[in-house]
Amino acid sequence: MERLIDLLGDPGALAFAGALVGILFGVTAQKSHFCLRASAIEVAEGELGPRLAVWLIAFTAALTLVQAFVAFECLDLSETRAIASTGSLSGATIGGAMFGVGMVLARGCASRLLVLASCGNLRALITGLVLTLVAQAAYTGVLSPARELLSGIWTVSGGASRDLSEILGFSPVAYTAVAVLGLVSAIAFAFHRRVAPIRIVTAAGVGVAVALGWLMTFAIAQASFEVVAVSSVTFTGPATDTLMALVAERNVVLSFGIGLVPGVAIGAAGSALTAGEWKIERFGPDTPMERYLVGAVFMGFGAMLAGGCAVGAGLSGGSALSLTAWFAVFFMWVGAISTHRLLRRIPVPQRS
C-alpha cells in the first residue's frame, strides 16, 4: 500500500482502490441481480424467494468478512464516520422510510439504478440524475434546512452509543460466528429456492466488495501521513461528488468515491456486454416517468437524511454494526413493503 501511495499519492491511491472495489461491485451486482427493492417486494407479497436469498447472502457475507477483519485486528472501525460521529435516529427512521418508498416508486435503489443505467436503461439514468441532484440539494442546498431539522429531533452521540458491538457487549469473534451461521443459512435458503450457483457466488461477491472497501481505505489510512477517512461502498454521496466534480470543477479531486462510481459503471456494463444483456430501455406507457421522478426525490432526500443508501447504510454501515445504519435499513424495508402493498390496492385506470 505504501508503494501505491508513493506512486499515486493519497488521493490517487484512494481513487484506484475505489475503482477496483467498484468494478467488483458492478460485476457481481449485475450478475446476481442484487436489489433491496426486489427483495422487499417478495416479502410484501408473502413470497420468500430467490431475490431475498441474494440480498441475505450479500448482507451476511459483508458482515462476516468485516467482523472477521475486526476480530483479527486487520480493521478498526471505531474512528469511522458511521461510528465516531454524532448520528441521527430520527434521520435514520424518517429517511430510511422515505428511501424505501422511493425505491419502490423508482423500481430500484441508488446502486441498482447505477447498475441498470450502465446496462443501457435510460429510465434508470434519468432517475439517478434526479436522485443525485435532490441529494445535493438536501446536503448543501435549499433542502438542507429541512434535513437538519428532521435530523435534530433524535440524535445519538458518536462512539459507544452508536456502536452496536459495544451496546450488545459481545466480542468480534462472536459477531463473526453469528454472521457465518447467517451466511450458511442464507446459502442453504438460496439452494432451496433454486437460485443458480453463479448468482449465489456473485451475491457473496457484493458482500466481498463492501468488506474490501473498508479494508483498503483503512490500509491507506494507516500508511498515509495525511488524515484519510475510512469508508466503504455507498452511492448517494459519491454520486453527488462525481456529478458536481464534472460540472462545477476544472480539476477533479480524486477520492475513493470518485473512483467507485465509474468503477461500478465499468464493471456492470462489461458484465452486461459479455453476457449479451446490454440494451437500451426507455420510458413507456407501463413505466411512467412521473412515478420514477417522485421516487427519485424521495430517495435523494431520504438517503441524505438517513446517512446512506440501501448499500451505504444497509451493507456498509450494517456490516460495521452502526446503530443508525441498522435503523435506516430496517425502515427502508418497512417503507418499501408498505408502499408496495398500498400500490397493489390502488386500481390501475384502464386505457380506452
C-alpha positions in Angstrom: 0.0 0.0 0.0 2.9 2.4 0.7 4.2 1.8 -2.8 0.8 2.6 -4.2 0.7 5.8 -2.2 4.2 6.8 -3.3 3.2 6.2 -6.9 -0.2 7.8 -7.0 -0.4 9.9 -3.8 -3.1 9.6 -1.2 -6.0 10.8 -3.5 -4.8 8.7 -6.4 -4.5 5.6 -4.2 -8.0 6.1 -2.8 -9.4 6.6 -6.3 -7.6 3.4 -7.5 -9.0 1.5 -4.6 -12.5 2.8 -5.2 -12.2 1.8 -8.9 -11.2 -1.7 -8.0 -13.9 -2.1 -5.5 -16.4 -0.5 -7.9 -15.6 -2.9 -10.7 -16.0 -5.9 -8.4 -19.3 -4.5 -7.1 -20.6 -3.7 -10.6 -19.8 -7.1 -12.0 -21.3 -9.0 -9.0 -24.3 -6.8 -8.6 -25.2 -7.1 -12.3 -24.7 -10.9 -12.3 -26.6 -11.6 -9.1 -29.4 -9.0 -9.8 -28.7 -7.8 -6.2 -31.6 -5.4 -5.3 -33.1 -4.5 -1.9 -36.3 -3.3 -3.6 -36.9 -6.6 -5.3 -36.3 -8.4 -2.1 -38.7 -6.2 -0.2 -41.4 -6.8 -2.9 -41.0 -10.6 -2.4 -41.6 -10.2 1.3 -44.5 -7.8 0.7 -46.2 -10.5 -1.4 -45.6 -13.2 1.1 -43.1 -15.0 -1.1 -39.6 -15.7 0.4 -37.9 -16.2 -2.9 -34.6 -16.0 -4.7 -34.2 -12.2 -4.6 -34.5 -12.2 -0.9 -31.9 -15.0 -0.8 -29.5 -12.9 -2.9 -29.8 -9.9 -0.6 -29.3 -12.1 2.5 -26.2 -13.6 1.1 -24.7 -10.3 0.2 -25.5 -8.8 3.6 -24.2 -11.8 5.7 -21.1 -12.1 3.5 -20.3 -8.4 4.2 -21.0 -8.8 7.9 -18.9 -12.0 8.1 -15.8 -10.6 6.4 -15.9 -7.1 8.1 -16.3 -8.6 11.6 -13.6 -11.2 10.9 -11.2 -8.4 9.8 -12.1 -6.6 13.1 -11.6 -9.9 15.1 -8.2 -10.5 13.6 -7.2 -6.8 14.1 -6.9 -6.1 10.4 -9.5 -3.4 10.6 -10.6 -0.8 13.2 -13.9 0.9 12.6 -14.1 2.9 15.8 -13.0 6.2 14.1 -15.2 5.8 11.0 -18.0 8.3 10.4 -20.6 5.5 10.8 -19.5 5.0 14.4 -17.5 8.0 15.7 -19.6 11.0 14.6 -22.9 12.1 16.0 -25.7 10.2 14.4 -29.5 10.7 14.0 -32.0 8.1 14.8 -34.8 10.3 13.7 -33.0 10.8 10.4 -32.4 7.1 10.1 -36.1 6.3 10.8 -37.7 9.0 8.6 -35.0 9.0 5.9 -34.9 5.2 5.8 -38.7 5.0 5.3 -38.6 7.7 2.6 -35.9 5.9 0.8 -37.9 2.7 0.9 -40.9 4.5 -0.6 -38.8 6.0 -3.3 -37.0 2.8 -4.4 -40.4 1.1 -4.9 -41.7 4.0 -7.0 -38.5 4.2 -9.0 -38.1 0.4 -9.3 -34.6 0.4 -7.8 -32.3 1.8 -5.1 -29.4 4.1 -5.9 -26.9 1.3 -6.5 -29.4 -0.7 -8.7 -30.1 2.5 -10.8 -26.4 2.9 -11.4 -26.0 -0.7 -12.4 -29.1 -0.6 -14.7 -28.1 2.7 -16.3 -24.7 1.2 -17.1 -26.5 -1.6 -18.9 -28.4 0.8 -21.2 -31.5 1.6 -19.1 -32.3 5.2 -19.8 -35.1 5.3 -17.2 -32.5 4.4 -14.5 -30.1 7.1 -15.9 -32.6 9.9 -15.7 -33.9 8.8 -12.3 -30.4 8.5 -11.0 -29.5 12.0 -12.1 -32.6 13.5 -10.4 -31.8 11.5 -7.3 -28.3 12.9 -7.3 -29.4 16.5 -7.7 -32.0 16.2 -4.9 -29.4 14.6 -2.6 -27.0 17.5 -3.3 -29.9 19.9 -2.5 -30.5 18.1 0.7 -26.8 18.1 1.7 -25.8 21.7 1.0 -28.7 23.3 -0.9 -32.2 24.5 -0.5 -33.4 21.3 1.2 -30.6 21.2 3.8 -32.5 23.1 6.5 -35.3 20.6 6.3 -32.8 17.7 6.6 -31.1 19.3 9.5 -34.4 20.0 11.3 -35.5 16.3 11.0 -32.1 15.0 11.9 -32.0 17.0 15.1 -35.2 15.5 16.5 -33.5 12.4 17.9 -29.7 12.3 17.9 -27.2 9.8 19.3 -23.6 10.7 20.3 -20.8 9.0 18.4 -18.7 6.3 19.9 -20.1 3.5 22.1 -23.6 4.9 22.0 -23.7 4.4 18.2 -21.7 1.1 18.1 -23.9 -2.0 18.3 -20.9 -4.1 19.1 -20.4 -2.0 22.3 -24.1 -1.8 23.1 -24.6 -5.6 22.9 -21.2 -6.3 24.6 -20.1 -9.3 22.7 -16.7 -9.9 21.1 -15.9 -9.5 17.4 -15.4 -13.3 17.3 -18.9 -13.8 18.5 -20.3 -11.5 15.9 -18.3 -13.2 13.2 -19.6 -16.6 14.3 -23.2 -15.4 14.2 -22.6 -13.9 10.8 -21.1 -17.1 9.4 -24.1 -19.0 10.7 -26.3 -16.5 8.9 -24.3 -16.8 5.7 -24.5 -20.6 5.7 -28.3 -20.3 6.3 -28.7 -17.8 3.5 -26.8 -20.0 1.1 -28.9 -23.0 2.1 -32.0 -21.0 1.6 -30.8 -19.9 -1.8 -30.3 -23.5 -2.9 -33.7 -24.4 -1.5 -35.2 -21.6 -3.7 -33.2 -23.0 -6.7 -31.0 -19.9 -7.1 -28.4 -20.5 -9.8 -24.9 -21.1 -8.4 -23.5 -18.2 -10.3 -26.0 -15.9 -8.6 -25.0 -17.3 -5.2 -21.3 -16.7 -5.8 -21.8 -13.2 -7.2 -24.2 -12.3 -4.4 -21.4 -13.1 -2.0 -19.1 -11.1 -4.2 -21.3 -8.0 -3.5 -20.5 -8.5 0.2 -16.8 -9.1 -0.5 -16.7 -5.7 -2.4 -18.1 -3.9 0.7 -15.6 -5.6 3.0 -12.8 -4.9 0.6 -13.8 -1.2 0.6 -13.4 -1.0 4.4 -10.1 -2.9 4.3 -8.5 -0.9 1.5 -9.4 2.5 2.8 -8.2 1.5 6.3 -4.9 0.2 4.9 -4.4 3.5 3.0 -5.3 5.5 6.2 -2.7 3.5 8.2 0.0 4.0 5.6 -0.7 7.7 4.9 0.8 10.7 6.7 -2.4 12.6 6.0 -5.9 12.1 7.6 -7.8 9.7 5.4 -11.4 8.8 6.0 -12.0 5.1 6.3 -15.2 4.2 4.3 -16.7 1.7 2.0 -19.3 1.3 -0.7 -22.1 3.9 -0.7 -23.6 5.7 -3.6 -25.6 8.8 -2.9 -22.6 10.8 -1.6 -20.1 9.6 -4.1 -22.6 10.1 -7.0 -23.2 13.7 -5.9 -19.4 14.3 -5.6 -18.8 12.8 -9.0 -21.5 14.9 -10.7 -20.5 18.1 -9.0 -16.9 17.5 -9.9 -17.7 17.0 -13.5 -20.0 20.1 -13.9 -18.5 22.5 -11.4 -14.8 21.9 -11.2 -11.9 22.3 -13.7 -9.8 19.7 -11.8 -11.4 16.6 -10.3 -10.2 16.0 -6.7 -9.6 12.3 -6.5 -11.2 10.2 -3.7 -12.5 6.7 -3.0 -16.0 7.7 -4.1 -14.7 9.4 -7.3 -13.1 6.0 -8.3 -16.1 4.0 -7.0 -18.9 5.3 -9.2 -17.1 4.9 -12.6 -15.8 1.6 -11.5 -19.3 0.3 -10.8 -20.4 1.6 -14.2 -17.5 -0.1 -16.0 -18.0 -3.4 -14.1 -21.7 -3.5 -14.7 -21.5 -2.5 -18.4 -18.7 -5.0 -19.1 -20.7 -7.8 -17.3 -23.8 -7.0 -19.3 -22.0 -6.7 -22.6 -20.2 -10.1 -22.2 -23.5 -11.7 -21.3 -25.4 -10.1 -24.2 -27.7 -8.3 -21.7 -26.8 -4.7 -22.6 -29.8 -3.0 -24.2 -31.5 0.4 -24.4 -34.6 0.7 -22.3 -36.8 3.8 -22.3 -39.9 5.1 -20.5 -43.2 3.8 -21.9 -46.9 3.5 -21.1 -46.2 1.0 -18.4 -43.2 2.9 -17.0 -44.5 6.4 -16.4 -41.7 9.0 -15.9 -43.6 10.9 -13.2 -43.6 7.8 -10.9 -39.8 7.4 -11.3 -39.2 11.1 -10.7 -41.2 11.2 -7.5 -39.3 8.1 -6.3 -36.0 9.8 -7.1 -37.0 12.8 -5.0 -37.9 10.5 -2.0 -34.7 8.6 -2.4 -32.4 11.6 -2.8 -33.7 13.4 0.3 -34.2 10.1 2.3 -30.6 8.9 1.7 -29.1 12.1 2.9 -31.4 12.2 5.9 -30.7 8.5 6.7 -27.0 8.8 6.4 -26.7 6.4 3.5 -28.5 4.4 0.8 -29.5 0.8 0.7 -25.9 -0.2 0.3 -24.2 2.6 2.2 -26.4 2.1 5.2 -27.7 -1.4 4.6 -24.4 -3.2 3.8 -21.5 -0.9 4.6 -23.0 0.6 7.8 -24.7 -2.6 8.7 -21.6 -4.7 8.4 -19.8 -2.1 10.7 -22.6 -2.6 13.3 -23.5 1.0 13.2 -26.7 1.6 15.2 -28.1 4.3 12.9 -27.4 2.2 9.8 -29.4 -0.8 11.2 -32.3 1.6 12.0 -32.1 3.1 8.5 -32.1 -0.3 6.6 -34.9 -1.6 8.8 -37.1 1.4 7.9 -36.1 1.0 4.3 -37.7 -2.4 4.4 -40.7 -1.0 6.2 -41.2 1.8 3.7 -40.7 -0.4 0.7 -43.1 -3.2 1.9 -45.8 -0.7 3.0 -45.6 1.2 -0.3 -45.8 -1.9 -2.5 -48.8 -3.2 -0.5 -50.5 0.2 -0.8 -49.9 0.4 -4.6 -51.4 -3.0 -5.0 -54.7 -1.7 -3.5 -54.9 1.3 -5.9 -56.8 0.4 -9.0 -55.0 0.9 -12.3 -57.0 3.1 -14.7 -58.0 1.4 -17.9 -56.9 2.9 -21.2 -59.5 3.4 -23.8 
